[in-house]
Amino acid sequence: MDRRVSIAATGPASADAGLAAAAAGGNAVDVAIAAMVSAMTTEPGIVSAAGGAFVSIWPAGGDPELIDGNVEMPGRGQDPDRFGAGLREVRTSYGGGLTLYAGHGSVATPGAFAALGIAHDRHGSAPWREVLAPSIDAARTGYSIGGAAARYLAITGDLVFGWDEHTWPLVRGADGRIVTAGQQATNPDLADTLEQISVEGARSLYTGDLAARIAADSAARGGLVTAADLAAYRAVVRTPLRLGVGEWDLALNPPPSVGGPMLAVMLRELAAAGWDWSRIIDIQRRVLSFRHQVHDLSTDLEEDGYALLESIDRNGLAGLPTSSSTAHVSAVDSDGTICAITASSGYGSGATVPGTGLMLNNCLGEPELNRLGLHALAPGTRLASNMAPSVARSSSGSALAIGSPGADRITTALMQVLGRHCLSGTPMQEAIDAPRVHVRILDDGTPRVDHEDDPEISAAIESLGLQSFSHGATSMFFGGVGAARRLADGSLDAAGDPRREAATRVS
């Protein structure tokens, strides 16, 4: 019998790329990789091939694993005077007001393609060239700008992406204006880059001609990324965190990621406390306050991540002291293999490597990921990450891939969706559609509840006496959860988030 797949992706182009990989003999891993590379190609500003990614895989009949392709602090062999330079401060209205840093000095060593390459080598079944083929074709012949990318570029286009002559043509139309939803765009240089990667493999971004171009551009325009940084980069295969939630066995992104441990703590406490908006807000407040006061200032994210989990086991939540653009795809196949990929290029540096079409990340310029200070880490150090792609199996035989974009809203979005679905049995689409809250810890340590309009949420915030900020009925600020499932009877389905231009497909 032919293998079937279900996929939740960032948009129609991404979902269709996943189906094309399936038609080429691909499994859930191939499908998810194809969909993610398509998002990197067709969602300018949202995510790019020169960022970071985490790939969560639970192969049929095997154990789950997490491939860490997060970005690293660059600067091996650099002149010390370059650290702290090359940054452009940008103040935007995104998410109710955000200050970030763009420019070549905000670019971290990318790891996404290293992770995708290893995932394919270990678990893929379709030819690598076939997995990348839909994205190559889209970049060369044209693609339609999605709604999420259009909304983000409308806010940040001139501020973040308007200063570099190599980037500006990628985000504006023939009339010179920022592209809008549905408008056609191309990136022929990226098509050539992906073609080269499809032939030479993912490592060509790190040791080949493409790596030399990235390093040369960085050297010429005030960046920190060197040829030595790229050559030294390696994706890491890690053992996931395991968490029982209801009948589900969840495999989460482990330390040094921040997202997995924070999500694990929130779900544990929600399981114990029960569903109530006041409890949800209080759990988020306590966990995210701890992150703001302690975890974000850590110099050893792996050690402190496991220490947080051990502390909760001993003392409960009462023992705790009281922040980009990302993309996510989920895929499950009829054989039972599960794959979830979350990737990020930060808010975008605004820089593009000439002749490659590669729009560079600004992960060194994301304030919520660099609270020790800009350029404060030693070269080669993995940055903190909110990304939390998750895979799960239930005792009844179902399989689930789930995740979300949304910076520091990733964990709170997944807490609420998984809490409803895994603990209360709420249908997945209904759980995704439901209103959300996110406790934002302000710079002075004060909590503020960001929320979507809902009378019960408003009443809970009032009862707790907390500051609040309404984002309206639904907002892309609260992420874009995507879930793909194989049910116990062997049927497949998928659910997408109306907050972003979600697309689902089942073959």
Residue pairs with C-beta under 8 A, 6 or more apart in sequence:
1 334
3 22
3 27
3 333
3 334
3 335
4 22
4 333
4 334
4 492
4 506
4 507
5 18
5 19
5 22
5 26
5 27
5 28
5 31
5 331
5 332
5 333
5 334
5 492
5 505
5 506
5 507
6 331
6 332
6 333
6 484
6 485
6 486
6 492
6 493
6 494
6 504
6 505
6 506
6 507
7 15
7 18
7 19
7 31
7 32
7 35
7 329
7 330
7 331
7 484
7 494
7 504
7 505
7 506
8 15
8 329
8 330
8 331
8 401
8 482
8 483
8 484
8 494
8 495
8 496
8 502
8 503
8 504
9 15
9 17
9 18
9 35
9 38
9 39
9 329
9 482
9 496
9 502
9 503
9 504
9 505
10 35
10 39
10 43
10 46
10 47
10 146
10 148
10 327
10 328
10 329
10 405
10 480
10 482
10 500
10 501
10 502
10 503
11 39
11 42
11 43
11 146
11 147
11 148
11 501
11 502
11 503
12 144
12 501
12 503
13 38
13 42
13 134
13 138
13 143
13 144
13 146
14 35
14 36
14 38
14 39
14 42
14 43
14 327
14 329
14 503
15 35
15 503
15 504
15 505
16 38
16 134
16 505
17 34
17 35
17 37
17 38
17 134
17 135
17 138
18 31
18 32
18 34
18 35
18 38
18 329
18 331
18 505
19 31
19 505
19 507
20 34
20 130
20 133
20 134
21 30
21 31
21 33
21 34
21 35
21 126
21 130
21 131
21 134
22 30
22 31
22 126
22 333
22 507
23 507
24 30
24 126
24 127
24 130
24 131
24 133
25 125
25 126
25 127
25 130
26 34
26 124
26 125
26 126
26 130
26 131
27 123
27 124
27 125
27 126
27 333
27 335
27 337
28 331
28 332
28 333
28 337
28 338
28 339
28 401
28 484
29 55
29 57
29 119
29 120
29 123
29 124
29 125
29 331
29 337
29 339
30 120
30 124
30 125
30 126
30 131
31 331
31 333
31 339
32 55
32 329
32 330
32 331
32 339
32 340
32 341
32 401
33 55
33 116
33 119
33 120
33 124
33 131
33 339
33 341
34 131
34 132
34 134
34 135
35 329
35 331
35 341
36 53
36 116
36 327
36 329
36 341
36 343
37 49
37 116
37 131
37 132
37 135
37 194
38 134
38 135
38 138
39 46
39 47
39 327
39 329
39 343
40 47
40 48
40 49
40 51
40 112
40 135
40 327
40 343
41 49
41 135
41 138
41 139
41 143
41 187
41 190
41 194
42 135
42 138
42 143
42 144
42 145
42 146
42 149
43 146
43 148
43 149
43 327
44 145
44 149
44 153
44 170
44 171
44 179
44 185
44 187
44 359
45 149
45 152
45 153
45 156
45 157
45 160
45 161
45 171
45 325
45 348
45 359
46 146
46 148
46 149
46 152
46 325
46 326
46 327
46 405
47 325
47 326
47 327
47 343
47 344
47 345
47 405
48 345
48 348
48 358
48 359
48 360
48 361
49 110
49 112
49 113
49 190
49 193
49 194
49 205
49 358
50 107
50 110
50 112
50 214
50 345
50 353
50 358
50 359
50 360
50 361
51 71
51 110
51 112
51 343
51 344
51 345
51 346
51 361
51 363
52 69
52 70
52 71
52 108
52 110
52 111
52 112
52 343
52 344
52 345
52 361
52 363
52 383
52 385
52 387
53 69
53 70
53 111
53 112
53 115
53 116
53 341
53 342
53 343
53 344
53 387
54 66
54 67
54 68
54 69
54 70
54 115
54 253
54 257
54 341
54 342
54 343
54 385
54 387
54 388
54 389
55 66
55 67
55 69
55 115
55 116
55 118
55 119
55 339
55 340
55 341
55 389
56 64
56 65
56 66
56 67
56 240
56 251
56 253
56 338
56 339
56 340
56 341
56 389
56 390
56 391
56 401
56 403
57 64
57 65
57 66
57 67
57 119
57 122
57 123
57 337
57 338
57 339
57 391
58 64
58 65
58 251
58 337
58 338
58 339
58 391
58 392
58 393
58 399
59 123
59 337
60 333
60 335
60 336
60 337
61 336
64 240
64 242
64 251
64 391
65 237
65 238
65 239
65 240
66 237
66 238
66 239
66 240
66 251
66 253
66 254
66 389
67 115
67 118
67 119
67 122
67 235
67 236
67 237
67 238
68 111
68 115
68 235
68 236
68 237
68 238
68 256
68 257
68 382
69 111
69 112
69 113
69 114
69 115
69 116
69 118
69 235
70 111
70 256
70 257
70 382
70 383
70 385
70 387
71 108
71 109
71 110
71 111
71 361
71 363
71 382
71 383
72 108
72 109
72 111
72 229
72 233
72 379
72 380
72 381
72 382
72 383
73 108
73 109
73 364
73 375
73 377
73 378
73 379
73 380
73 381
73 382
73 383
74 107
74 108
74 109
74 218
74 223
74 224
74 225
74 226
74 229
74 379
75 82
75 83
75 224
75 226
75 229
75 375
75 379
76 226
76 228
76 229
76 232
76 379
76 380
77 226
77 228
78 224
78 226
78 379
82 105
82 222
82 224
83 224
83 375
84 105
84 374
84 375
85 105
85 222
86 103
86 104
86 105
86 106
86 221
86 222
86 223
86 224
87 101
87 102
87 103
87 105
87 106
87 365
87 374
88 101
88 102
88 103
88 106
88 163
88 350
89 99
89 100
89 101
90 99
90 100
90 101
90 102
90 156
90 159
90 160
91 97
91 98
91 99
91 159
92 98
92 99
92 100
92 155
92 156
92 159
92 160
93 155
94 152
94 155
94 156
94 347
94 477
95 450
95 477
96 450
96 469
96 471
96 477
98 347
99 367
100 106
100 160
100 346
100 347
100 362
100 365
100 366
100 367
101 362
101 364
101 365
101 367
101 374
102 160
102 163
102 347
102 348
102 349
102 350
102 351
102 362
102 365
103 163
103 222
103 349
103 350
103 351
103 362
103 365
104 217
104 218
104 221
104 222
104 223
104 224
104 349
104 351
104 360
105 222
105 223
105 224
105 364
105 365
105 375
106 346
106 349
106 361
106 362
106 363
106 364
106 365
107 218
107 223
107 224
107 225
107 349
107 351
107 360
107 361
107 362
107 363
107 364
108 225
108 346
108 361
108 363
108 364
108 383
109 225
109 229
109 230
109 233
110 205
110 233
110 360
110 361
111 233
111 235
112 343
113 197
113 202
113 205
114 202
114 203
114 205
114 206
114 233
114 234
114 235
115 235
116 202
116 341
117 201
117 202
117 203
117 235
118 202
118 235
118 237
119 339
119 341
120 128
120 131
122 237
123 337
123 339
124 131
128 198
128 201
129 198
129 199
132 194
132 195
132 197
132 198
133 198
135 194
136 191
136 194
136 195
136 198
137 191
139 186
139 187
139 188
139 190
139 191
139 194
139 357
140 186
140 188
140 191
141 186
142 184
142 185
142 186
143 184
143 185
143 186
144 182
144 183
144 184
144 185
145 179
145 180
145 181
145 182
145 183
145 184
145 185
146 181
146 501
147 181
147 500
147 501
148 476
148 480
148 500
148 501
149 179
149 181
150 179
150 180
150 181
150 183
151 181
151 476
152 325
152 476
153 161
153 171
153 178
153 179
154 178
154 180
156 347
156 348
157 171
157 172
157 178
158 178
160 347
160 348
160 349
160 350
160 362
161 167
161 168
161 170
161 171
161 348
161 350
162 168
162 350
163 350
164 350
164 351
164 352
166 351
166 352
166 353
166 354
167 350
167 351
167 352
167 359
170 185
170 187
170 352
170 357
170 359
171 178
171 179
172 178
172 179
173 179
173 180
173 183
173 185
179 185
187 357
188 357
189 355
189 356
189 357
190 356
190 357
190 358
191 357
192 356
192 357
193 210
193 356
193 357
193 358
196 204
196 208
196 209
196 210
197 204
197 205
197 210
200 208
204 210
204 211
205 211
205 214
205 230
206 230
206 231
206 233
207 230
207 231
210 356
210 358
211 227
211 230
211 231
212 227
213 353
213 354
213 355
213 356
214 225
214 230
214 353
214 356
214 358
215 225
215 226
215 227
215 229
215 230
217 223
217 351
217 353
217 354
218 224
218 225
218 226
219 226
221 351
223 351
224 364
224 375
224 379
229 379
229 380
232 380
238 254
239 254
240 251
240 252
240 253
240 254
240 260
240 391
241 251
241 252
241 253
241 254
241 260
241 261
241 264
241 309
242 249
242 250
242 251
242 252
243 249
243 250
243 252
243 264
243 267
243 268
244 250
245 267
245 271
245 418
245 422
245 423
246 271
246 422
246 423
247 394
247 395
247 396
247 422
248 392
248 393
248 394
248 395
248 400
248 422
249 392
249 393
249 394
249 395
250 267
250 390
250 391
250 392
250 418
250 422
251 390
251 391
251 392
252 260
252 261
252 263
252 264
252 388
252 390
253 259
253 260
253 385
253 387
253 388
253 389
253 390
254 260
254 261
254 305
255 261
255 301
255 302
255 303
255 304
255 305
255 306
256 301
256 302
256 305
256 382
256 384
256 385
257 301
257 305
257 384
257 385
257 387
257 388
258 291
258 295
258 296
258 301
258 305
258 384
258 385
258 386
259 385
259 386
259 387
259 388
259 410
259 411
260 305
260 388
260 390
261 305
261 306
261 308
261 309
262 287
262 288
262 291
262 386
262 388
262 411
263 388
263 390
263 411
263 414
263 415
264 309
265 287
265 308
265 309
265 312
265 317
266 283
266 284
266 287
266 411
266 412
266 415
267 415
267 418
267 419
267 422
268 312
269 283
269 287
269 312
269 316
269 317
270 279
270 280
270 283
270 415
270 419
270 423
271 419
271 423
273 279
273 283
275 419
275 420
275 423
275 424
276 460
277 437
277 456
277 457
277 459
277 460
278 460
278 463
278 464
280 415
280 416
280 419
280 437
280 460
281 437
281 439
281 449
281 460
281 461
281 464
281 466
282 464
283 317
283 415
284 412
284 415
284 437
284 438
284 439
285 322
285 439
285 447
285 466
286 317
286 320
286 322
287 317
287 320
288 408
288 412
288 439
288 440
288 441
288 447
289 320
289 321
289 322
289 441
289 445
289 447
290 308
290 320
290 321
291 441
292 371
292 441
292 445
293 321
293 445
294 304
294 321
295 301
295 304
295 305
295 308
296 368
296 371
296 372
296 384
297 371
297 372
298 304
299 372
301 382
301 384
311 319
311 320
312 319
312 320
323 366
323 367
323 368
323 369
323 386
323 407
323 408
323 440
324 344
324 346
324 347
324 366
324 407
325 344
325 345
325 346
325 347
325 348
325 405
325 407
326 342
326 343
326 344
326 387
326 404
326 405
326 406
326 407
326 410
327 342
327 343
327 344
327 405
328 340
328 341
328 342
328 343
328 389
328 403
328 404
328 405
328 480
328 481
328 482
329 340
329 341
329 403
329 482
330 339
330 340
330 389
330 401
330 402
330 403
330 482
330 483
330 484
330 494
331 338
331 339
331 340
331 401
331 484
332 338
332 339
332 399
332 400
332 401
332 484
332 485
332 486
332 492
333 486
334 486
334 490
334 492
336 399
336 486
338 391
338 392
338 393
338 399
338 400
338 401
338 484
338 486
339 391
339 401
340 389
340 390
340 391
340 401
340 402
340 403
341 389
341 403
342 387
342 388
342 389
342 403
342 404
342 405
342 410
343 387
344 361
344 363
344 385
344 387
344 405
344 407
345 359
345 360
345 361
345 362
345 363
346 361
346 362
346 363
346 365
346 366
346 369
347 362
347 365
347 366
348 359
348 360
348 361
348 362
349 359
349 360
349 361
349 362
349 365
350 362
351 359
351 360
352 358
352 359
352 360
353 360
363 369
363 383
364 370
364 374
364 375
364 383
365 374
366 407
368 386
368 407
368 408
369 383
369 384
369 385
369 386
370 376
370 383
377 383
386 406
386 407
386 408
386 410
386 411
387 403
387 410
388 403
388 404
388 410
388 411
388 414
389 401
389 402
389 403
390 400
390 401
390 402
390 403
390 414
390 418
391 399
391 400
391 401
391 402
392 399
392 400
392 402
392 422
393 399
393 400
394 400
394 488
396 488
397 488
398 485
398 486
398 487
398 488
399 485
399 486
400 483
400 484
400 485
401 483
401 484
401 485
402 414
402 417
402 418
402 481
402 482
402 483
402 484
403 410
403 414
403 481
403 482
404 410
404 413
404 414
404 417
404 479
404 480
404 481
404 482
404 497
405 479
405 480
405 500
406 413
406 476
406 477
406 478
406 479
406 480
408 438
408 440
409 438
409 477
409 478
409 479
410 479
412 436
412 437
412 438
412 439
412 478
413 436
413 438
413 478
413 479
413 481
414 481
416 431
416 434
416 436
416 437
417 428
417 431
417 432
417 434
417 481
417 483
418 431
420 426
420 430
420 431
420 434
421 427
421 428
421 431
426 434
428 483
428 485
428 493
428 495
429 495
432 481
432 483
432 495
432 496
432 497
432 498
433 497
433 498
435 451
435 452
435 453
435 454
435 457
435 474
436 451
436 452
436 478
436 479
437 449
437 450
437 451
437 452
437 457
438 449
438 450
438 451
438 477
438 478
439 447
439 448
439 449
439 450
439 466
440 447
440 448
440 449
440 450
440 469
441 447
441 448
442 448
446 467
447 466
447 467
448 466
448 467
448 468
448 469
449 461
449 464
449 466
449 467
449 468
449 469
450 468
450 469
450 471
450 477
450 478
451 457
451 458
451 461
451 468
451 469
451 470
451 471
452 470
452 471
452 472
452 473
452 474
452 475
452 478
453 470
453 472
453 473
458 468
461 468
471 477
471 478
474 498
474 499
475 499
476 499
476 500
478 499
479 497
479 499
479 500
480 496
480 497
480 499
480 500
480 502
481 495
481 496
481 497
482 494
482 495
482 496
482 497
482 502
482 504
483 494
483 495
484 492
484 493
484 494
484 504
485 492
485 493
485 494
485 495
486 492
487 493
492 506
493 506
494 504
494 505
494 506
495 504
496 502
496 503
496 504
